[in-house]
Amino acid sequence: MPAAALRIRGSTLAARATYHALGPETSRLRLQRFASSFTATDLQPRKPSLFRRSVSVLALGFVFTSLGFTMAASPAMPTINAIMNPPSDEQTLAMFQPEHDEERAVEDFINNHPLTKEMRSKAGFSEARPHLKIPEAYRAHNLTGGTLLGPGRIVVPPVSFAEEGGKSMVAISYLGGELCGHPGIVHGGLLATMLDEGLARCCFAALPHKMGMTANLNINYRAPAKANTYVVLRATTTKVEGRKAWVEGRIETLVGEGETPVVLAEATALFVSPKHAAVMTNIFPTT
């Protein structure tokens, strides 16, 4: 029994010794064998597929292109918005605020003149300042809406009254002393420009896409137009056929009630709406 017990105890002791002696070593060997089972290729991260790489590159390209376009186009956004959403006739009346004494005097005179009050009381007419529908960024490159507009020239934006359907129009302007050809006499070329634009604007509402180009313009000058004076442009659409409109009109002095105006120039014109006017009206404001 003692011997068996010793043997059992010895076996037990030997087993315990073997466990303590071989435990750490066995773990180390197992780790070595586990690590050696992997090749260098297995340890490297797998590359994404060609499809995933292509999609990633395209996505990054789209993001940075969009950011670049947004940054580059942001200064032009007000102009683009003005083209796509032009102000209404009523809104243009509030867009001009006189800043100089000359502008304030002219503005008050026009607003309180009997002709202005008469036109405002007529049914079927809409009041506007058409030149203020031109986007501000474009006005510096527009003759009557920018270059010739201001103190000493066309002092305030002309006020117009257009009859619905493009039937007729009346516009009131003040021509300053810096618009002369001969001293004290307004240049005839300016009167021609005013007639060209005024007669065209008169018939726009009667044409397809509300736009027309000058095909013919005949002018007869009747009397010298003195500088620093108020003038009235009157126009009437006489005939419309498809894309064509015929208009006649005149420029005369602005006078008080009971007085006879002096006719300064008369004109007849033919305007044609371009075939691609639908596209052009989104780029070039006309009303």
VOVEX-459419 format. One record per atom (N, C-alpha, C, O): residue in one letter; x, y negated, z negated. Coordinates in steps of 0.05 Angstrom, whole numbers, padded with zeros to 5 digits, always signed. Atoms other than C-alpha are relative to their C-alpha. Example, Ala and Ser with C-alpha at 12.3 -4.5 7.8 and 13.67 -1.06 7.14 Angstrom:
<atoms>
a+00018+00024+00000;a+00246+00090-00156;a+00018-00024+00000;a+00039-00024-00013;s-00016+00024+00001;s+00273+00021-00143;s-00015-00022-00014;s-00005-00044-00018;
</atoms>
This chain:
<atoms>
m+00017+00024+00000;m+00000+00000+00000;m+00017-00025+00000;m+00013-00043+00016;p-00017+00024+00000;p+00055-00050-00018;p+00013-00003+00027;p+00015-00025+00038;a-00013+00002-00026;a+00090-00032+00046;a-00019-00009+00021;a-00012-00026+00037;a+00019+00008-00020;a+00027-00038+00086;a-00007-00029-00003;a-00010-00045+00016;a+00006+00028+00005;a+00011-00102+00052;a+00022-00018+00010;a+00017-00040+00021;l-00023+00016-00010;l+00081-00127+00067;l-00001-00002+00030;l+00004-00022+00043;r+00001+00001-00029;r+00073-00106+00138;r-00022-00018+00010;r-00019-00034+00029;i+00022+00018-00009;i+00006-00140+00143;i+00008-00028-00005;i+00004-00046+00011;r-00008+00028+00006;r+00034-00200+00108;r+00022-00008+00019;r+00022-00031+00028;g-00022+00007-00019;g+00096-00197+00151;g-00011-00006+00027;g-00003-00025+00040;s+00012+00005-00027;s+00054-00191+00213;s-00014-00027+00000;s-00012-00043+00019;t+00014+00026+00002;t+00012-00249+00189;t+00020-00023+00000;t+00016-00043+00014;l-00020+00021+00000;l+00074-00289+00173;l+00013-00003+00027;l+00018-00026+00036;a-00013+00001-00026;a+00105-00271+00239;a-00018-00014+00020;a-00009-00029+00037;a+00019+00012-00019;a+00042-00291+00276;a-00001-00030-00004;a-00002-00046+00014;r+00000+00029+00006;r+00040-00357+00240;r+00025-00013+00010;r+00024-00035+00021;a-00025+00011-00009;a+00113-00369+00255;a+00001-00003+00030;a+00009-00023+00041;t+00000+00001-00030;t+00104-00352+00328;t-00019-00022+00009;t-00012-00036+00029;y+00019+00021-00008;y+00044-00399+00332;y+00013-00027-00002;y+00010-00044+00016;h-00012+00026+00005;h+00082-00457+00302;h+00024-00004+00018;h+00030-00027+00026;a-00024+00004-00016;a+00144-00443+00342;a-00007-00004+00029;a+00007-00019+00043;l+00006+00001-00029;l+00111-00433+00410;l-00022-00020+00007;l-00025-00025+00031;g+00022+00018-00007;g+00052-00482+00406;g+00009-00024+00015;g-00001-00028+00038;p-00009+00024-00014;p+00088-00547+00426;p+00013+00007+00026;p+00009-00006+00047;e-00014-00007-00024;e+00132-00512+00476;e-00019+00009+00022;e-00016+00002+00045;t+00019-00009-00019;t+00074-00478+00509;t-00015-00023+00013;t-00020-00024+00037;s+00014+00023-00010;s+00037-00544+00515;s+00017-00015+00020;s+00007-00025+00041;r-00018+00015-00018;r+00098-00577+00547;r+00002+00014+00027;r+00001+00002+00048;l-00002-00016-00024;l+00106-00520+00597;l-00025-00002+00017;l-00024-00004+00042;r+00026+00002-00015;r+00033-00522+00615;r-00003-00027+00014;r-00012-00029+00037;l+00001+00027-00012;l+00037-00598+00627;l+00018-00002+00025;l+00011-00014+00045;q-00019+00001-00023;q+00098-00588+00672;q-00012+00015+00023;q-00011+00006+00046;r+00012-00015-00022;r+00063-00534+00712;r-00024-00015+00012;r-00028-00014+00037;f+00023+00015-00010;f+00000-00578+00717;f+00009-00023+00018;f-00002-00028+00039;a-00010+00023-00015;a+00040-00638+00741;a+00013+00009+00026;a+00009-00004+00047;s-00013-00010-00024;s+00081-00596+00790;s-00019+00010+00021;s-00012+00013+00045;s+00020-00010-00019;s+00017-00571+00822;s-00010-00022+00019;s-00022-00016+00040;f+00008+00022-00018;f+00005-00641+00852;f+00024-00008+00017;f+00046-00009+00008;t-00021+00010-00018;t+00044-00664+00913;t-00001-00031-00001;t-00019-00043-00013;a-00002+00029-00001;a+00065-00736+00925;a-00024-00012+00014;a-00034-00033+00007;t+00023+00010-00015;t+00008-00743+00974;t-00025-00001-00018;t-00041-00019-00016;d+00023-00001+00017;d-00042-00722+00921;d-00001-00023-00020;d-00022-00032-00028;l-00001+00022+00019;l-00018-00777+00874;l-00005-00027+00012;l-00011-00045-00003;q+00005+00025-00013;q-00026-00833+00925;q-00030-00005+00004;q-00045+00014+00009;p+00029+00006-00004;p-00094-00869+00930;p-00007+00005+00029;p+00008-00001+00047;r+00009-00005-00027;r-00134-00849+00990;r-00007-00026+00015;r-00018-00044+00003;k+00006+00024-00016;k-00139-00901+01046;k-00029+00001+00009;k-00040+00022+00015;p+00028+00001-00010;p-00209-00924+01065;p-00001+00008+00029;p+00018+00005+00044;s+00003-00008-00028;s-00236-00900+01131;s+00001-00024+00018;s-00001-00047+00009;l-00002+00021-00019;l-00228-00940+01194;l-00026-00016+00001;l-00025-00040+00005;f+00026+00014+00000;f-00302-00957+01193;f-00002-00020-00023;f-00011-00043-00019;r+00003+00018+00023;r-00300-00985+01123;r+00020-00023+00002;r+00012-00046-00005;r-00019+00022-00004;r-00237-01025+01139;r-00010-00021+00020;r-00007-00045+00016;s+00011+00018-00021;s-00270-01054+01201;s-00022-00017-00011;s-00024-00041-00006;v+00022+00015+00012;v-00332-01073+01163;v+00010-00021-00019;v-00001-00044-00020;s-00011+00019+00019;s-00291-01107+01109;s+00013-00024+00014;s+00008-00047+00006;v-00012+00022-00016;v-00251-01147+01160;v-00021-00018+00012;v-00019-00043+00011;l+00022+00016-00013;l-00314-01169+01196;l-00015-00017-00021;l-00022-00040-00016;a+00014+00015+00022;a-00347-01189+01130;a+00016-00024-00009;a+00005-00045-00012;l-00017+00022+00008;l-00288-01230+01109;l+00001-00022+00021;l+00000-00046+00015;g-00001+00020-00022;g-00284-01263+01177;g-00025-00016+00001;g-00024-00040+00006;f+00026+00014-00001;f-00358-01280+01175;f-00002-00021-00023;f-00010-00043-00019;v+00002+00018+00023;v-00353-01310+01105;v+00017-00025+00004;v+00008-00047+00000;f-00018+00023-00003;f-00292-01354+01120;f-00008-00017+00024;f-00005-00042+00023;t+00010+00016-00023;t-00320-01375+01188;t-00023-00017-00008;t-00025-00040+00000;s+00023+00015+00009;s-00385-01395+01156;s+00008-00023-00018;s-00002-00046-00016;l-00010+00022+00018;l-00348-01435+01102;l+00013-00022+00017;l+00009-00045+00012;g-00013+00020-00017;g-00305-01469+01155;g-00020-00016+00016;g-00017-00041+00018;f+00020+00014-00016;f-00365-01486+01198;f-00016-00020-00018;f-00021-00042-00010;t+00015+00017+00018;t-00403-01513+01138;t+00016-00025-00008;t+00005-00047-00008;m-00017+00023+00007;m-00345-01558+01117;m+00004-00019+00023;m+00004-00043+00019;a-00005+00017-00023;a-00333-01583+01187;a-00026-00014+00009;a-00025-00037+00018;a+00026+00011-00009;a-00407-01595+01202;a-00014-00018-00020;a-00032-00032-00013;s+00015+00015+00021;s-00427-01627+01136;s-00002-00030+00006;s-00022-00042+00000;p+00003+00029-00006;p-00410-01699+01159;p-00021-00005+00021;p-00033-00027+00021;a+00019+00004-00022;a-00455-01689+01220;a-00029+00007-00008;a-00047+00002+00008;m+00027-00009+00007;m-00515-01661+01182;m-00020-00022-00002;m-00043-00018+00008;p+00020+00021-00001;p-00549-01728+01170;p-00009-00008+00028;p-00033-00013+00032;t+00007+00007-00027;t-00546-01743+01244;t-00017+00021+00013;t-00037+00015+00026;i+00015-00022-00011;i-00571-01674+01263;i-00029-00001-00011;i-00048+00003+00003;n+00026+00001+00013;n-00628-01681+01213;n-00017-00023+00012;n-00041-00021+00016;a+00015+00023-00011;a-00646-01750+01241;a-00010+00005+00028;a-00031-00004+00036;i+00008-00007-00027;i-00649-01722+01312;i-00024+00019-00001;i-00043+00015+00014;m+00021-00020+00001;m-00692-01663+01293;m-00025-00010-00014;m-00047+00000-00009;n+00022+00011+00015;n-00736-01703+01246;n+00000-00031+00001;n+00006-00043-00020;p-00001+00029-00002;p-00741-01775+01271;p-00021-00012-00017;p-00042+00000-00023;p+00020+00013+00017;p-00778-01825+01227;p-00025-00006+00016;p-00025-00009+00040;s+00026+00007-00012;s-00851-01840+01241;s-00001-00029+00006;s+00017-00045-00002;d+00003+00028-00006;d-00875-01906+01269;d-00002-00016-00026;d+00010-00037-00029;e+00004+00014+00025;e-00897-01927+01200;e+00026-00002-00016;e+00031-00022-00029;q-00025+00000+00015;q-00830-01908+01169;q+00020-00020+00011;q+00035-00032-00004;t-00019+00019-00012;t-00791-01951+01218;t-00005-00028-00009;t+00013-00045-00010;l+00007+00027+00009;l-00828-02013+01193;l+00013-00007-00027;l+00017-00030-00033;a-00012+00005+00026;a-00797-02004+01124;a+00031+00003+00001;a+00044-00001-00020;m-00028-00006-00001;m-00727-01987+01149;m+00018-00025+00003;m+00041-00024-00004;f-00016+00024-00004;f-00705-02058+01165;f-00005-00019-00024;f-00028-00026-00030;q+00002+00019+00022;q-00690-02105+01107;q+00019-00024+00007;q+00043-00020+00009;p-00017+00023-00007;p-00666-02176+01125;p+00021-00006-00021;p+00016-00004-00045;e-00023+00005+00018;e-00598-02193+01096;e+00010-00029+00002;e+00023-00039-00016;h-00010+00027-00005;h-00584-02262+01125;h-00024-00020+00002;h-00047-00011+00007;d+00022+00021-00001;d-00624-02328+01124;d-00013+00000+00027;d-00038-00002+00029;e+00012+00000-00027;e-00633-02325+01200;e-00019+00024+00003;e-00040+00021+00014;e+00017-00024-00003;e-00660-02254+01196;e-00026-00003-00016;e-00048+00004-00007;r+00024+00004+00017;r-00708-02272+01139;r-00020-00020+00013;r-00044-00015+00013;a+00017+00020-00012;a-00734-02333+01176;a-00014+00012+00025;a-00038+00007+00028;v+00012-00012-00024;v-00746-02294+01241;v-00020+00021-00008;v-00042+00022+00003;e+00018-00021+00009;e-00778-02236+01204;e-00026-00012-00011;e-00048-00002-00004;d+00024+00013+00011;d-00826-02282+01167;d-00017-00012+00022;d-00042-00010+00022;f+00015+00013-00022;f-00845-02319+01231;f-00015+00021+00016;f-00039+00017+00022;i+00014-00021-00016;i-00861-02255+01269;i-00023+00012-00016;i-00045+00016-00005;n+00021-00013+00016;n-00900-02224+01211;n-00025-00018-00003;n-00047-00008-00007;n+00022+00018+00005;n-00943-02286+01203;n-00012-00013+00026;n-00030-00030+00024;h+00010+00012-00025;h-00954-02303+01277;h-00028+00011+00006;h-00034+00035+00001;p+00027-00009-00007;p-01026-02299+01302;p-00001+00024+00019;p-00018+00041+00016;l+00000-00023-00018;l-01007-02250+01357;l+00005+00026-00015;l-00008+00046-00010;t-00005-00024+00016;t-00979-02201+01306;t-00024+00008-00016;t-00031+00032-00017;k+00024-00006+00015;k-01041-02206+01263;k-00022+00011+00019;k-00037+00029+00011;e+00020-00010-00019;e-01085-02196+01325;e+00006+00029+00008;e-00013+00045+00008;m-00007-00027-00008;m-01047-02134+01347;m-00004+00020-00022;m-00012+00043-00017;r+00003-00018+00023;r-01049-02104+01277;r-00030+00006-00005;r-00036+00026-00017;s+00029-00004+00004;s-01125-02111+01277;s-00013+00017+00022;s-00036+00025+00020;k+00012-00015-00023;k-01135-02075+01344;k+00001+00030-00005;k+00021+00041-00014;a+00001-00030+00002;a-01158-02003+01343;a+00014+00012+00023;a+00014+00002+00046;g-00013-00015-00021;g-01118-01953+01382;g+00029-00008+00005;g+00042+00003+00023;f-00028+00008-00003;f-01051-01988+01374;f+00016+00007-00025;f+00005+00006-00047;s-00018-00007+00022;s-00993-01965+01331;s+00024-00019+00000;s+00036-00024+00021;e-00022+00019+00003;e-00940-02013+01304;e+00025+00016-00007;e+00024+00035-00022;a-00025-00014+00006;a-00867-01992+01302;a+00024-00018+00008;a+00021-00039+00021;r-00025+00012-00009;r-00795-02013+01309;r+00016+00023+00014;r+00032+00036+00001;p-00010-00024-00014;p-00774-01962+01362;p+00031+00003-00002;p+00040+00026-00003;h-00029-00003+00000;h-00699-01978+01360;h+00010+00013-00026;h+00032+00024-00026;l-00009-00012+00025;l-00696-01954+01288;l-00005+00030-00001;l+00002+00043-00020;k+00002-00029-00002;k-00715-01884+01310;k+00026+00012+00011;k+00030+00036+00009;i-00026-00010-00009;i-00646-01879+01340;i+00017+00007-00024;i+00019-00010-00042;p-00016-00006+00023;p-00601-01842+01291;p+00022-00021-00005;p+00034-00031+00014;e-00019+00021+00006;e-00555-01890+01255;e+00027+00004+00013;e+00040-00015+00021;a-00027-00006-00012;a-00492-01855+01281;a+00000-00007+00030;a+00022-00011+00041;y+00001+00006-00028;y-00516-01868+01352;y-00003-00030+00006;y+00003-00038+00029;r+00006+00028-00006;r-00534-01941+01345;r+00024-00017+00009;r+00021-00035+00025;a-00024+00015-00008;a-00463-01966+01352;a+00006+00004+00030;a+00020-00012+00042;h-00004-00006-00028;h-00464-01936+01422;h-00025-00006+00017;h-00026+00001+00040;n+00025+00007-00014;n-00533-01963+01441;n-00001-00030+00004;n+00004-00045-00015;l-00002+00029-00007;l-00538-02030+01476;l-00020-00017-00016;l-00011-00035-00030;t+00019+00017+00013;t-00603-02059+01450;t-00006+00008-00029;t-00016-00008-00044;g+00005-00010+00027;g-00608-02016+01387;g+00024-00003-00018;g+00022+00003-00042;g-00024+00003+00017;g-00537-02031+01363;g+00018-00023+00008;g+00021-00042-00007;t-00020+00021-00009;t-00488-02073+01404;t-00012-00028+00000;t+00001-00047-00009;l+00012+00026-00002;l-00537-02130+01417;l-00019-00007-00023;l-00033-00027-00022;l+00018+00004+00022;l-00575-02124+01352;l+00015-00013-00023;l+00035-00003-00032;g-00012+00012+00023;g-00559-02172+01296;g-00001-00031+00001;g-00011-00041+00021;p+00001+00029+00000;p-00550-02246+01277;p+00013-00012+00025;p+00034-00003+00033;g-00010+00014-00024;g-00540-02292+01337;g-00007+00014+00025;g-00004+00003+00047;r+00007-00015-00025;r-00564-02238+01385;r-00030+00007-00001;r-00047-00011-00004;i+00028-00008+00006;i-00629-02197+01380;i-00001+00001-00030;i+00006+00022-00042;v-00004+00004+00029;v-00635-02221+01309;v-00012+00022-00017;v+00000+00031-00036;v+00013-00022+00015;v-00685-02169+01283;v-00009+00021+00020;v-00014+00014+00043;p+00010-00020-00018;p-00706-02103+01313;p-00028-00007+00010;p-00046-00014-00005;p+00026+00008-00011;p-00764-02118+01361;p-00023+00016-00012;p-00021+00040-00018;v+00024-00012+00010;v-00834-02103+01335;v-00018+00006+00024;v-00024-00012+00039;s+00016-00007-00023;s-00877-02065+01385;s-00027+00012-00010;s-00030+00023-00031;f+00027-00011+00005;f-00951-02046+01388;f-00007+00016+00025;f-00012+00005+00046;a+00005-00018-00022;a-00964-01986+01432;a-00028+00011-00001;a-00037+00021-00022;e+00027-00011-00002;e-01033-01965+01456;e+00002+00030+00004;e+00019+00040+00019;e+00000-00029-00001;e-01048-01891+01448;e-00004+00009+00029;e-00018-00003+00045;g+00002-00011-00027;g-01040-01849+01510;g+00019-00013+00020;g+00018-00007+00044;g-00019+00013-00018;g-00985-01893+01539;g-00013-00020+00019;g-00004-00023+00041;k+00015+00018-00018;k-01035-01944+01567;k+00013-00027+00002;k+00015-00039+00024;s-00012+00027+00000;s-01002-02010+01546;s+00017-00004-00024;s+00017+00013-00042;m-00018+00006+00023;m-00952-02042+01499;m+00005-00029-00001;m+00007-00043+00020;v-00008+00028+00005;v-00936-02109+01469;v+00023+00000-00020;v+00022+00014-00040;a-00023+00001+00018;a-00868-02124+01437;a+00009-00029-00004;a+00010-00045+00015;i-00008+00027+00007;i-00843-02186+01402;i+00030+00000-00008;i+00038+00017-00024;s-00029+00001+00005;s-00768-02205+01400;s+00008-00029-00004;s-00005-00048+00004;y-00013+00026+00002;y-00724-02263+01381;y+00028+00002+00012;y+00044+00019+00005;l-00026-00001-00014;l-00664-02278+01427;l+00017-00023-00009;l+00011-00046-00005;g-00018+00020+00011;g-00606-02314+01394;g+00019-00013+00020;g+00017-00007+00044;g-00017+00017-00017;g-00553-02361+01421;g+00024+00015+00011;g+00039+00003+00028;e-00024-00014-00010;e-00500-02307+01434;e-00007+00019+00024;e+00009+00036+00031;l+00009-00017-00022;l-00539-02275+01491;l-00001-00015+00027;l-00016-00006+00045;c+00003+00018-00023;c-00528-02329+01543;c+00018+00009+00023;c+00039+00021+00020;g-00017-00002-00025;g-00503-02325+01615;g+00010-00028+00004;g+00034-00033+00002;h-00006+00028-00001;h-00504-02400+01626;h-00006-00012-00028;h-00022+00000-00043;p+00004+00012+00027;p-00500-02445+01563;p-00030-00005-00005;p-00043-00020+00009;g+00028+00005+00009;g-00567-02444+01527;g-00020+00017+00015;g-00044+00015+00008;i+00019-00016-00015;i-00598-02395+01577;i+00006+00030-00004;i+00029+00038+00001;v-00004-00029+00004;v-00607-02321+01561;v+00007+00013+00026;v-00005+00007+00047;h-00010-00014-00024;h-00571-02276+01610;h-00023+00016+00013;h-00038+00030+00000;g+00021-00015-00014;g-00617-02248+01664;g+00003+00030-00002;g-00017+00044-00001;g-00004-00029+00003;g-00586-02180+01655;g-00012+00011-00025;g-00021+00034-00026;l+00013-00009+00025;l-00612-02177+01584;l-00031+00003+00005;l-00043+00022-00005;l+00029-00002-00006;l-00683-02192+01608;l-00006+00025+00017;l-00026+00038+00012;a+00004-00024-00016;a-00675-02137+01660;a+00001+00025-00017;a-00015+00044-00014;t-00002-00023+00018;t-00653-02088+01606;t-00025+00002-00018;t-00035+00024-00022;m+00024-00001+00016;m-00712-02107+01562;m-00024+00010+00015;m-00040+00025+00005;l+00022-00009-00016;l-00760-02097+01619;l+00002+00030+00007;l-00017+00045+00006;d-00004-00028-00006;d-00729-02030+01637;d-00008+00017-00024;d-00023+00037-00021;e+00006-00016+00023;e-00734-02004+01566;e-00029-00003-00008;e-00042+00017-00015;g+00027+00005+00009;g-00801-02037+01550;g-00021+00014+00018;g-00040+00026+00007;l+00019-00013-00018;l-00838-02012+01612;l+00002+00031-00003;l-00018+00045-00001;a-00004-00029+00003;a-00808-01942+01602;a-00014+00009-00026;a-00028+00029-00026;r+00012-00008+00026;r-00830-01940+01529;r-00030-00001+00001;r-00044+00014-00012;c+00029+00003-00002;c-00899-01962+01549;c-00013+00026+00010;c-00034+00034+00000;c+00013-00023-00013;c-00912-01900+01592;c+00009+00027-00011;c-00001+00048-00002;f-00010-00025+00011;f-00875-01848+01551;f-00022+00019-00009;f-00022+00043-00003;a+00022-00017+00011;a-00938-01823+01517;a-00017+00012+00022;a-00032+00031+00017;a+00016-00011-00022;a-00970-01811+01585;a+00015+00021+00017;a+00004+00033+00034;l-00017-00019-00016;l-00912-01768+01612;l+00004+00026-00015;l+00002+00027-00039;p-00007-00025+00013;p-00896-01695+01599;p+00024-00003-00018;p+00044-00014-00010;h-00022+00000+00019;h-00851-01687+01538;h+00007-00028-00009;h+00028-00032-00022;k-00003+00027+00011;k-00858-01762+01524;k+00027-00012+00008;k+00040-00026-00008;m-00026+00010-00009;m-00796-01780+01565;m-00001-00006+00030;m-00013+00009+00045;g-00002+00007-00028;g-00781-01814+01631;g+00026-00014+00007;g+00037-00028-00010;m-00024+00013-00010;m-00722-01837+01672;m-00007-00020+00021;m-00026-00016+00036;t+00006+00021-00020;t-00721-01901+01714;t+00007+00010+00028;t+00030+00016+00034;a-00004-00007-00028;a-00730-01884+01787;a+00001-00026+00017;a+00016-00027+00037;n+00000+00025-00015;n-00744-01955+01811;n-00008-00023-00019;n-00026-00019-00035;l+00006+00023+00016;l-00745-02024+01779;l+00003-00025+00017;l+00025-00031+00026;n+00000+00025-00015;n-00763-02089+01814;n-00006-00023-00018;n-00026-00023-00032;i+00003+00023+00018;i-00755-02156+01778;i-00001-00026+00015;i+00015-00030+00034;n+00001+00027-00011;n-00775-02226+01796;n+00003-00020-00024;n-00014-00019-00042;y-00005+00020+00021;y-00747-02282+01752;y-00017-00025+00007;y-00016-00035+00029;r+00019+00022-00004;r-00798-02338+01743;r+00010-00026-00013;r+00004-00048-00002;a-00009+00025+00014;a-00766-02387+01694;a+00024+00007-00018;a+00026+00030-00027;p-00023-00006+00018;p-00702-02394+01653;p-00010+00006-00028;p-00029-00005-00038;a+00007-00007+00027;a-00706-02361+01585;a+00020-00014-00019;a+00044-00008-00019;k-00017+00015+00019;k-00679-02409+01532;k+00008+00017-00023;k-00007+00034-00033;a-00010-00015+00023;a-00636-02381+01477;a-00013-00011-00026;a-00024-00032-00026;n+00012+00006+00026;n-00658-02382+01404;n-00030-00005+00003;n-00041-00025-00007;t+00029+00003-00004;t-00730-02370+01423;t-00013+00028-00003;t-00001+00048+00000;y+00016-00025+00003;y-00785-02318+01412;y-00012+00007+00027;y-00022-00011+00042;v+00012-00009-00026;v-00809-02277+01472;v-00018+00024-00005;v-00015+00038-00025;v+00018-00022+00001;v-00864-02227+01484;v+00002+00017+00025;v+00002+00006+00048;l+00000-00018-00022;l-00859-02166+01529;l-00027+00014+00001;l-00035+00026-00018;r+00026-00014-00004;r-00925-02140+01557;r+00002+00019+00023;r+00013+00013+00044;a-00002-00021-00020;a-00930-02075+01596;a-00026+00015+00002;a-00040+00019-00018;t+00024-00016-00005;t-00987-02035+01627;t+00006+00023+00019;t+00018+00019+00040;t-00003-00023-00018;t-00986-01965+01657;t-00023-00001+00020;t-00046+00000+00012;t+00020+00003-00021;t-01022-01970+01723;t-00008+00026+00013;t-00031+00029+00023;k+00007-00026-00013;k-01019-01898+01749;k+00019+00022-00011;k+00042+00017-00017;v-00016-00023+00008;v-00995-01829+01727;v-00007+00024+00018;v-00031+00030+00022;e+00004-00024-00017;e-00986-01769+01773;e+00021+00021-00008;e+00045+00018-00002;g-00019-00021+00009;g-00954-01707+01742;g+00022-00011-00017;g+00018-00021-00039;r-00024+00010+00015;r-00884-01726+01721;r+00007-00029+00007;r+00028-00038-00002;k-00005+00027-00009;k-00889-01796+01751;k-00019-00020-00013;k-00043-00014-00016;a+00017+00021+00011;a-00914-01860+01720;a+00008-00027+00011;a+00032-00033+00013;w-00005+00027-00011;w-00920-01930+01750;w-00009-00020-00021;w-00031-00019-00033;v+00005+00019+00021;v-00916-01989+01703;v+00006-00028+00010;v+00024-00032+00026;e-00006+00028-00006;e-00919-02065+01710;e+00001-00016-00026;e-00013-00008-00046;g-00002+00015+00024;g-00901-02117+01659;g+00014-00027+00004;g+00022-00034+00026;r-00012+00027-00002;r-00872-02185+01643;r+00011-00008-00028;r+00004+00004-00048;i-00010+00013+00025;i-00833-02225+01591;i-00009-00029+00001;i-00005-00042+00021;e+00009+00027+00001;e-00863-02290+01569;e+00007-00012-00027;e+00014+00002-00046;t-00006+00013+00026;t-00853-02341+01514;t-00023+00005-00020;t-00046+00009-00012;l+00020-00004+00022;l-00888-02331+01447;l-00010-00028-00007;l+00005-00045-00016;v+00012+00026+00005;v-00936-02389+01437;v-00021+00003-00021;v-00029+00025-00029;g+00021+00001+00019;g-00988-02410+01387;g-00027+00004+00012;g-00030+00006+00037;e+00027-00004-00010;e-01063-02401+01392;e-00008-00023+00018;e-00004-00046+00011;g+00010+00020-00018;g-01093-02438+01450;g+00021-00011+00020;g+00014-00026+00038;e-00021+00009-00018;e-01026-02450+01485;e+00005+00021+00022;e-00001+00044+00019;t-00005-00017-00023;t-01006-02422+01553;t+00029+00008+00000;t+00046-00009+00001;p-00028-00009+00000;p-00943-02379+01553;p+00013-00005+00027;p-00001-00007+00048;v-00016+00002-00025;v-00888-02388+01605;v+00010+00027+00007;v+00024+00040-00009;v-00010-00026-00009;v-00874-02325+01645;v+00029-00003+00009;v+00035-00020+00026;l-00029+00002-00005;l-00799-02315+01647;l+00009+00020+00022;l+00026+00013+00038;a-00007-00020-00020;a-00794-02251+01688;a-00023+00021+00002;a-00036+00027-00018;e+00020-00021-00005;e-00841-02199+01719;e+00013+00024+00012;e+00034+00021+00026;a-00012-00025-00011;a-00827-02127+01738;a-00021+00021+00006;a-00042+00022-00007;t+00015-00025-00005;t-00856-02064+01768;t+00021+00022-00001;t+00044+00018+00007;a-00019-00022+00003;a-00825-01996+01756;a-00013+00027+00004;a-00037+00030+00000;l+00008-00028-00002;l-00830-01922+01770;l+00018+00017-00018;l+00042+00015-00016;f-00015-00017+00018;f-00810-01872+01717;f-00008+00029+00005;f-00031+00036+00011;v+00004-00028-00005;v-00802-01797+01726;v+00010+00016-00024;v+00032+00012-00034;s-00008-00017+00022;s-00801-01745+01671;s+00017+00023+00011;s+00008+00038+00029;p-00017-00022-00010;p-00742-01697+01683;p-00011+00027-00004;p-00027+00032-00023;k+00010-00028+00003;k-00755-01623+01693;k+00008+00012-00027;k-00006+00028-00038;h-00010-00011+00025;h-00713-01608+01632;h-00003-00019-00024;h+00013-00020-00042;a+00005+00020+00021;a-00742-01664+01589;a-00004+00012-00027;a+00002-00001-00048;a+00005-00013+00026;a-00762-01615+01534;a+00026+00003-00016;a+00026+00000-00040;v-00026-00003+00013;v-00688-01603+01519;v+00012-00027-00006;v+00023-00031-00028;m-00012+00026+00003;m-00667-01675+01528;m-00012-00016-00023;m+00002-00030-00037;t+00012+00015+00022;t-00717-01702+01478;t+00009+00009-00027;t+00006-00006-00047;n-00011-00009+00025;n-00685-01660+01424;n+00028-00012-00005;n+00039-00010-00027;i-00026+00011+00003;i-00619-01695+01437;i+00000-00031+00001;i+00015-00044-00014;f+00001+00029-00003;f-00637-01766+01458;f-00027-00010-00008;f-00047-00006+00006;p+00026+00010+00008;p-00692-01800+01419;p-00010-00021+00020;p+00006-00036+00031;t+00011+00018-00020;t-00739-01839+01464;t-00022-00018-00011;t-00030-00037+00003;t+00022+00016+00010;t-00793-01868+01420;t+00006-00012-00027;t-00011-00026-00038;
</atoms>
